[in-house]
Amino acid sequence: MFLSIFDIFKPGIGPSSSHTMGPMVAAARFLGALRGGADPEPGSGAPAHVTATLHGSLAWTGKGHATDRAVCLGLLGFEAATIDMDAAETTLATLNESLTLNPEGLPPLRFDPASDVVFDWGPPLEGHANGIVLRAFDGAGNLHMQETYYSVGGGFVVTERELTLPPDLHAAKAEAGFPFPFGSAAEMLAMGSKAGLTIAQMKWRNECVLTPESDLGSRIDGIWSAMDGCIDRGLAQEGILPGGLSVKRRARAIHRQLLDEAGRNLAQPHVVNDWLSVYAMAVNEENAAGGKVVTSPTNGAAGVVPATIRYYRDHCVGAHAEGIRTFLLTAAAVGGLIKHNASISGAEVGCQGEVGSAAAMAAAGLCAALGGTNAQIENAAEIALEHHLGMTCDPAAGLVQVPCIERNGLGAIKAVSAASLSLRGDGTHFMPLDNCIEAMRQTGRDMSEKYKETSQGGLAVNLPEC
């Protein structure tokens, strides 16, 4: 199994990788299918009108996650990694007036954002909780083309056909040409032991199959630069987050307090938890505002890994730049295992798949950066994930704000604690990471839909009346 570090950590916009970035990708893919003339309905004319129907969690929390806006942006040709927000706003305003898309290589397409993005609050589609059906009609109203996409977490999108490919075909594709195609933590440890390599070293060699080694280091450094910049932007901003909950940005004020207290002998030893929290909150306040973040592995959990790396760089003895590369490579290896064997989608398994996965990745990365063995790294990831099992995804008003922002801070704290505990041992432990990942998958399968990013249960329906 191979999933690139650049798939796990990719730039995008908030507030949600599965509800914002995913639908944007799906809309862009649909335009590509129209341009390629893939499988048009027999007898239909040229496409003249486009619609999008959101199903499951995409419908229930789509407004709060700006899913309808994301579909529009994708149909307008914007990509999450490169989007210019000022240009996007101008183009959206033009679309709302003209009600017409003018995609390159296609005739003008009628599209009214107010009526052509449909929220279907019925049962979710069978394939996944995050389903979107895009349709194109000819000038006479006949169906020209239809495609179903699933946003499966972390900005990953698959068609219905891709989702149903036999597992052995997925495995063959994922393993082709990679020197260390581990598909489980047990395989990862065995391969590392046989080759005498760390997890990061194996991951590096796998990445070199797709990226020239001369470029790989700088590209990984670019991931951290984007994360670090997001922290700094979040620490510099004030005001109220959009969406109607009137949630106040707190990272800047807390950061100022911490800077004022720095160097005082009377500071409590647990103040390091406040540093971890403020770094994570800065990222997730940026995400909640629709700013640019890096999926880690999702937008809703985007603060945990950057906060833990910032903690490593600024607070840990002996931290160095190579340690950050080691951190990211190791974290990506663990994130790939979780996505491959369970899920990183809150709509599929709850927040255990988002913040829980991020904490496991961060714990593994920190343990590796601090010199942990492969066995200790696997132990660190297991500890962090184990203590997020059962965590629900219950965002108030469908916004990635309450409890998501603070939850990232606590996820980072758990990650550091897990790494520290594992480094105190020799790597032997009772519950293997693979079994913990399977427990998360089973727990998510059995979890009520009310607690899986639908805002129908939990904290989302227990708000103060004020």
FENPE-V885138 format. One record per residue. SS is DSSP state (a for helix, b for strand, c for the rest). PSI is psi in radians with two decimals (NA if undefined). Layout:
BEGIN
SS&PSI, SS&PSI
END
This chain:
BEGIN
c&2.33, c&2.23, c&2.11, c&2.63, a&-0.50, a&-0.11, a&-0.67, a&-0.80, c&1.76, c&2.50, b&2.59, b&-2.94, b&2.70, c&3.01, c&-0.09, c&2.34, a&-0.66, a&-0.49, a&-0.27, a&-1.08, a&-0.77, a&-0.92, a&-0.56, a&-0.76, a&-0.77, a&-0.76, a&-0.73, a&-0.69, a&-0.63, a&-0.72, a&-0.69, a&-0.69, a&-0.68, a&-0.73, a&-0.66, a&-0.13, c&0.51, c&2.10, c&0.94, c&2.70, c&2.32, c&2.32, c&-0.09, c&2.67, c&-2.98, c&2.58, b&2.43, b&-0.21, b&2.38, b&2.47, b&2.79, b&2.29, b&2.17, b&2.34, b&2.77, b&-2.36, a&-0.54, a&-0.55, a&-0.80, a&-0.71, c&0.31, c&-0.70, c&-0.82, c&-0.52, c&0.11, c&0.63, a&-0.70, a&-0.71, a&-0.67, a&-0.70, a&-0.77, a&-0.78, a&-0.70, a&-0.72, a&-0.39, c&-0.02, c&0.14, c&2.59, c&2.48, c&-0.63, c&-0.43, c&0.14, c&2.37, c&1.93, a&-0.62, a&-0.78, a&-0.64, a&-0.78, a&-0.73, a&-0.76, a&-0.66, a&-0.72, a&-0.70, a&-0.72, a&-0.73, a&-0.39, a&-0.79, a&-0.46, c&0.60, b&2.35, b&2.50, c&1.12, c&2.52, c&2.34, c&0.09, c&2.75, c&2.85, c&2.43, b&2.21, b&2.30, c&2.00, c&1.90, a&-0.51, a&-0.51, a&-0.33, a&-0.06, b&1.91, b&2.28, b&1.92, b&1.85, c&0.31, c&-2.85, c&2.57, c&2.81, c&2.75, c&-0.55, c&-0.67, c&2.77, c&-0.38, b&1.56, b&2.49, b&2.26, b&2.09, b&2.37, b&2.52, b&2.41, b&2.64, b&-3.11, c&-0.40, c&0.02, c&0.10, c&2.50, b&2.20, b&-0.74, b&2.55, b&2.44, b&2.42, b&2.25, b&2.62, b&2.23, b&1.79, b&0.24, b&2.50, c&0.31, c&0.03, b&2.39, b&2.36, b&2.63, b&2.95, a&-0.69, a&-0.76, a&-0.63, a&-0.53, c&0.15, c&2.52, c&2.47, a&-0.58, a&-0.51, a&-0.71, a&-0.80, a&-0.76, a&-0.72, a&-0.71, a&-0.46, a&-0.22, c&2.05, c&-0.01, c&2.33, c&-0.45, c&1.31, c&0.95, c&2.36, c&0.07, c&2.87, a&-0.62, a&-0.77, a&-0.70, a&-0.80, a&-0.71, a&-0.77, a&-0.72, a&-0.71, a&-0.74, a&-0.70, a&-0.21, c&0.61, c&2.68, c&2.93, a&-0.75, a&-0.70, a&-0.70, a&-0.74, a&-0.72, a&-0.81, a&-0.62, a&-0.78, a&-0.55, c&-0.28, c&-0.59, c&-0.48, c&2.25, c&2.39, a&-0.54, a&-0.39, a&-0.32, a&-0.81, a&-0.78, a&-0.58, a&-0.67, a&-0.71, a&-0.59, a&-0.58, a&-0.87, a&-0.66, a&-0.73, a&-0.72, a&-0.81, a&-0.72, a&-0.62, a&-0.72, a&-0.84, a&-0.70, a&-0.75, a&-0.61, a&-0.25, a&-0.15, c&2.62, c&3.07, c&-2.97, b&2.35, c&2.55, c&2.80, c&-0.28, c&-0.15, c&-0.17, c&0.67, c&2.22, b&2.37, c&2.33, c&-0.26, a&-0.75, a&-0.79, a&-0.75, a&-0.72, a&-0.73, a&-0.73, a&-0.77, a&-0.69, a&-0.70, a&-0.58, a&-0.22, c&2.34, c&-0.15, c&2.38, c&-0.30, c&0.02, c&2.44, c&2.53, c&-0.47, c&0.12, a&-0.37, a&-0.50, a&-0.60, a&-0.64, a&-0.81, a&-0.80, a&-0.74, a&-0.60, a&-0.80, a&-0.76, a&-0.62, a&-0.76, a&-0.80, a&-0.35, a&-0.66, a&-0.76, a&-0.78, a&-0.49, c&0.03, c&0.34, c&-3.09, b&2.25, b&3.14, b&2.19, c&2.28, c&1.04, c&-0.09, c&3.04, c&-0.72, c&-0.39, c&0.41, a&-0.19, a&-0.35, a&-0.93, a&-0.85, a&-0.70, a&-0.70, a&-0.62, a&-0.75, a&-0.67, a&-0.80, a&-0.85, a&-0.74, a&-0.25, a&-0.31, c&2.46, c&2.32, c&0.22, c&2.54, c&2.91, a&-0.68, a&-0.53, a&-0.58, a&-0.70, a&-0.78, a&-0.75, a&-0.93, a&-0.70, a&-0.76, a&-0.77, a&-0.70, a&-0.64, a&-0.77, a&-0.74, a&-0.67, a&-0.68, a&-0.74, a&-0.79, a&-0.69, a&-0.67, a&-0.16, c&-1.88, c&2.65, c&0.32, c&2.13, a&-0.55, a&-0.30, a&-0.72, a&0.12, c&-3.09, a&-0.25, a&-0.53, a&-0.27, c&-1.35, a&-0.61, a&-0.79, a&-0.74, a&-0.71, a&-0.69, a&-0.74, a&-0.79, a&-0.70, a&-0.78, a&-0.77, a&-0.77, a&-0.74, a&-0.74, a&-0.77, a&-0.51, c&0.16, c&0.26, c&2.67, c&2.92, a&-0.70, a&-0.71, a&-0.65, a&-0.82, a&-0.67, a&-0.75, a&-0.79, a&-0.72, a&-0.77, a&-0.83, a&-0.77, a&-0.72, a&-0.64, c&0.34, c&-0.01, c&2.34, c&-0.06, c&2.23, c&2.81, b&1.77, c&1.09, c&2.26, a&2.25, a&0.33, a&0.22, c&2.54, c&1.12, c&-1.06, c&2.04, c&0.25, a&-0.70, a&-0.92, a&-0.59, a&-0.58, a&-0.66, a&-0.79, a&-0.56, a&-0.68, a&-0.70, a&-0.77, a&-0.65, a&-0.79, a&-0.75, a&-0.73, a&-0.76, a&-0.73, a&-0.76, a&-0.74, a&-0.63, a&-0.33, c&-0.22, c&-2.95, c&0.19, c&-0.29, c&2.41, c&2.96, c&-0.85, c&1.95, c&2.63, a&-0.71, a&-0.73, a&-0.62, a&-0.72, a&-0.72, a&-0.67, a&-0.68, a&-0.73, a&-0.79, a&-0.71, a&-0.74, a&-0.68, a&-0.68, a&-0.21, c&2.44, c&2.51, a&-0.40, a&-0.43, a&0.31, b&1.24, c&0.64, c&-0.15, c&0.54, c&0.01, c&3.08, a&-2.48, a&-0.49, a&-0.44, a&0.20, c&1.14, c&2.62, c&2.45, c&1.73, c&NA
END
